[in-house]
Amino acid sequence: MERLIEVNGISAGYGNRQVLWNVNLFVSEGERVLLMGPNGSGKSTLLKVIVGVVKPYSGRVIFDGVDITKISTSKRINMGINYLPQTRNIFPGLTVEENFHLACFYCEDKYFLERLNWILGIFPFLKDRLSSRAGLLSGGQRQALGLGMALMKKAKLLIVDEPTAGLSPKAASDILKGIEKAQDEEKFTILMVEHNLRYLSGWFNRALIMREGRVILEESDTSKFLNRKLLESIFFDDV
């Protein structure tokens, strides 16, 4: 498989507070790659570097063969990098339909309707809520809206930060099934931060583990992530 995204020697942070230290990783076309690690390990910062929200101190980000390290976030989105942050991923004061319009602000009407109908096929429970204020949705409905907004433009790479955090088991299952259905239909690549492994058994191709701003482990044997002792070693012990 061709490598779609490569992170080479990335160090980054916020002002003088360094968070990432010489991070290297890749995701190949069509893969589902899971990014794990304890709080504060740099997972969300790494995603933001890939999206372009955080500028690295050093290193390069290569997407589809192009060095995008200095390219703006908006241009990365136009290239097919779609991003669902963990929080603040909808506009609660607007209706559901208005949120979709904002996610596809410059789209032609025909394209907007095509994408909206496709997303409503992925998350049919949003059909009757298009005129509802987004802030009144349930947690699962909000996350489905956020994911739908991230997919209003066709993706080559979908980056998702903890999509099931705080959701009920049914809502979490609905979100992951929606992501799976969308990928099956449009064949994009997924890089996801997620900790609810009971929903992900057999779902991802590889897992990358971060500690203290570094990738410390890569694992393609997904069955190992059902092992409690391994998980405890990743999150609490020295590895």
C-alpha positions as CSV (number, residue, x, y, z in Angstrom):
1,M,0.0,0.0,0.0
2,E,1.1,3.5,-0.8
3,R,1.9,5.8,2.2
4,L,-0.7,8.5,2.4
5,I,0.6,10.5,5.3
6,E,4.1,10.6,6.8
7,V,5.4,12.4,9.8
8,N,9.1,12.7,9.8
9,G,11.1,14.0,12.9
10,I,8.3,16.3,14.2
11,S,9.0,18.3,17.3
12,A,6.3,20.7,18.4
13,G,4.6,22.4,21.2
14,Y,3.0,25.6,22.4
15,G,5.5,28.5,22.8
16,N,8.3,27.3,25.1
17,R,6.4,24.2,26.2
18,Q,7.5,21.4,24.0
19,V,5.1,18.5,23.7
20,L,6.4,16.4,20.8
21,W,9.9,15.1,20.5
22,N,11.1,13.8,17.1
23,V,7.9,11.9,16.2
24,N,7.9,9.6,13.2
25,L,4.9,7.7,11.8
26,F,3.1,6.8,8.6
27,V,-0.4,5.8,7.6
28,S,-0.9,3.9,4.3
29,E,-3.9,4.3,2.0
30,G,-7.0,2.6,3.3
31,E,-5.7,1.8,6.7
32,R,-7.4,2.3,10.0
33,V,-4.7,3.3,12.5
34,L,-5.3,3.8,16.2
35,L,-3.3,6.3,18.2
36,M,-3.2,5.6,21.9
37,G,-1.5,6.8,25.0
38,P,-2.1,8.4,28.5
39,N,-3.4,11.9,28.9
40,G,-0.7,14.4,28.1
41,S,1.3,12.1,25.8
42,G,0.9,14.4,22.8
43,K,-1.8,12.6,20.8
44,S,-4.0,15.6,20.2
45,T,-1.0,17.9,19.5
46,L,0.2,15.4,16.9
47,L,-3.1,15.4,15.2
48,K,-3.1,19.3,15.2
49,V,0.3,19.3,13.6
50,I,-0.9,17.0,10.8
51,V,-4.0,19.3,10.3
52,G,-1.9,22.4,10.4
53,V,-3.4,24.0,13.5
54,V,0.0,23.7,15.4
55,K,3.2,24.6,13.5
56,P,6.1,22.3,14.3
57,Y,9.5,23.4,15.6
58,S,11.1,21.0,13.2
59,G,10.4,18.0,11.0
60,R,8.2,17.5,8.0
61,V,4.6,16.3,7.2
62,I,4.2,14.6,3.9
63,F,0.7,14.1,2.5
64,D,0.0,12.2,-0.7
65,G,3.6,12.8,-1.8
66,V,3.5,16.5,-1.1
67,D,5.4,18.3,1.7
68,I,2.6,20.2,3.5
69,T,4.6,21.3,6.5
70,K,4.1,25.0,5.7
71,I,0.7,24.7,4.0
72,S,-2.3,26.3,5.7
73,T,-5.1,24.3,7.3
74,S,-7.6,25.4,4.8
75,K,-5.5,24.2,1.9
76,R,-4.9,20.9,3.7
77,I,-8.7,20.4,4.0
78,N,-9.0,21.1,0.3
79,M,-6.4,18.4,-0.3
80,G,-8.5,15.9,1.5
81,I,-7.4,16.0,5.1
82,N,-10.6,16.1,7.2
83,Y,-10.5,16.5,11.0
84,L,-12.9,16.0,13.9
85,P,-11.6,17.5,17.1
86,Q,-12.6,16.0,20.4
87,T,-14.4,19.1,21.6
88,R,-16.0,22.2,20.2
89,N,-16.7,20.4,16.9
90,I,-20.2,21.9,16.3
91,F,-21.9,25.3,16.6
92,P,-24.5,24.8,19.3
93,G,-26.4,28.0,18.7
94,L,-27.1,27.1,15.0
95,T,-29.5,24.5,13.6
96,V,-28.2,21.2,12.5
97,E,-28.7,22.2,8.8
98,E,-26.9,25.5,9.4
99,N,-23.9,23.6,10.8
100,F,-23.8,21.5,7.7
101,H,-23.9,24.6,5.5
102,L,-21.0,26.1,7.4
103,A,-19.0,22.9,6.9
104,C,-19.5,23.3,3.2
105,F,-19.7,27.0,3.0
106,Y,-18.4,27.5,-0.6
107,C,-20.0,24.3,-2.0
108,E,-22.4,24.5,-4.9
109,D,-26.0,23.7,-3.9
110,K,-26.1,20.5,-5.9
111,Y,-22.9,19.2,-4.2
112,F,-24.2,20.3,-0.8
113,L,-27.4,18.4,-1.2
114,E,-25.6,15.3,-2.5
115,R,-23.2,15.3,0.5
116,L,-26.0,16.1,3.0
117,N,-28.2,13.2,1.7
118,W,-25.2,10.8,1.9
119,I,-24.4,11.8,5.5
120,L,-28.1,11.4,6.5
121,G,-27.9,7.9,5.0
122,I,-24.9,7.3,7.4
123,F,-26.7,8.8,10.4
124,P,-30.4,8.6,9.6
125,F,-31.4,9.8,13.1
126,L,-30.3,13.3,12.1
127,K,-33.0,13.6,9.4
128,D,-35.7,14.7,11.8
129,R,-33.3,17.1,13.6
130,L,-32.2,19.3,10.7
131,S,-34.2,22.3,12.0
132,S,-33.3,21.7,15.7
133,R,-30.7,23.8,17.4
134,A,-27.5,21.7,17.6
135,G,-27.0,22.5,21.3
136,L,-30.2,20.6,22.1
137,L,-29.0,17.4,20.6
138,S,-28.0,14.4,22.7
139,G,-24.2,13.6,23.0
140,G,-24.4,10.9,20.3
141,Q,-26.3,13.1,18.0
142,R,-23.8,16.0,18.5
143,Q,-20.9,13.7,17.7
144,A,-22.7,12.4,14.6
145,L,-23.3,16.0,13.5
146,G,-19.6,16.8,14.1
147,L,-18.5,13.8,12.1
148,G,-21.0,14.6,9.3
149,M,-19.6,18.1,9.2
150,A,-16.0,16.7,8.9
151,L,-17.2,14.6,5.9
152,M,-19.2,17.2,4.0
153,K,-16.2,17.4,1.8
154,K,-14.8,14.1,0.5
155,A,-11.9,12.9,2.5
156,K,-8.7,11.1,1.6
157,L,-7.6,11.1,5.3
158,L,-10.1,11.3,8.2
159,I,-8.5,12.3,11.5
160,V,-10.7,11.8,14.5
161,D,-9.9,12.6,18.1
162,E,-11.7,10.4,20.7
163,P,-15.1,10.2,18.9
164,T,-16.8,8.1,21.6
165,A,-15.6,10.0,24.7
166,G,-18.4,10.4,27.2
167,L,-21.0,8.6,25.0
168,S,-23.3,5.8,26.0
169,P,-22.4,2.3,24.7
170,K,-25.2,2.5,22.1
171,A,-24.2,6.0,20.9
172,A,-20.5,5.0,20.8
173,S,-21.4,2.0,18.7
174,D,-23.5,4.1,16.4
175,I,-20.6,6.6,15.8
176,L,-18.1,3.9,15.0
177,K,-20.5,2.0,12.8
178,G,-21.1,5.3,11.0
179,I,-17.4,5.8,10.5
180,E,-17.0,2.3,9.2
181,K,-19.9,2.6,6.8
182,A,-18.6,5.9,5.5
183,Q,-15.1,4.5,4.9
184,D,-16.5,1.4,3.2
185,E,-18.4,3.6,0.8
186,E,-15.7,6.2,0.1
187,K,-12.4,4.3,0.8
188,F,-10.7,7.0,2.8
189,T,-7.9,6.4,5.4
190,I,-8.4,6.8,9.1
191,L,-6.1,8.0,11.9
192,M,-8.0,7.9,15.2
193,V,-7.3,8.6,18.8
194,E,-9.6,6.3,20.9
195,H,-9.5,4.5,24.2
196,N,-12.8,2.5,24.2
197,L,-11.1,-0.6,23.0
198,R,-14.2,-2.8,23.7
199,Y,-15.7,-1.2,20.6
200,L,-12.6,-1.6,18.4
201,S,-11.7,-5.3,18.6
202,G,-10.6,-6.3,15.1
203,W,-11.5,-2.9,13.7
204,F,-8.1,-1.3,13.2
205,N,-5.0,-2.4,11.2
206,R,-2.3,-1.0,13.5
207,A,-1.9,0.8,16.8
208,L,0.7,3.4,17.6
209,I,1.4,4.1,21.3
210,M,2.6,7.4,22.6
211,R,4.2,8.3,25.9
212,E,5.7,11.7,26.9
213,G,5.6,13.1,23.4
214,R,7.1,10.1,21.6
215,V,5.8,7.1,19.7
216,I,7.2,4.2,21.8
217,L,5.4,1.2,20.2
218,E,3.7,0.0,17.1
219,E,1.5,-3.0,17.2
220,S,-0.4,-4.8,14.3
221,D,-1.6,-7.7,16.5
222,T,-5.0,-6.2,17.5
223,S,-5.8,-9.1,19.9
224,K,-3.0,-7.8,22.2
225,F,-5.1,-4.7,23.0
226,L,-7.7,-6.9,24.8
227,N,-4.9,-7.8,27.3
228,R,-5.4,-5.8,30.5
229,K,-1.8,-6.2,31.6
230,L,-0.5,-4.8,28.3
231,L,-2.8,-1.8,28.6
232,E,-1.8,-1.2,32.1
233,S,1.9,-1.2,31.1
234,I,1.2,1.3,28.3
235,F,-0.7,3.7,30.5
236,F,0.9,3.4,33.9
237,D,4.3,1.6,33.8
238,D,7.6,2.1,32.2
239,V,7.8,0.5,28.7
